[in-house]
């Protein structure tokens, strides 16, 4: 990537598909993500408030850049229904130049 920076994947999870889609649209409309994918993550089991909890979850995966991450994280924190949402970013190790050019072109136009 050139001006926009390092491409990353950001994931967060939701209890329902509608919340995931709503946040995806907000991030896309603000050009903070070039692409958003909502998928069924399956059953999650996790510690919450001193006990093991279970939930069916939907995963939202966003394609963006490291430079836009702080804005994305702040927006997820503000709009997410969970008290402590999962927000994880992973850097791309490699990828096609054409794909990275498309990603850069779609962000913050």
Beta strands, then each sheet from edge to edge (+ up, - down):
strand 1: 7-14
strand 2: 35-48
strand 3: 51-65
strand 4: 88-91
sheet 1: 2+ 3- 1+ 4-
end
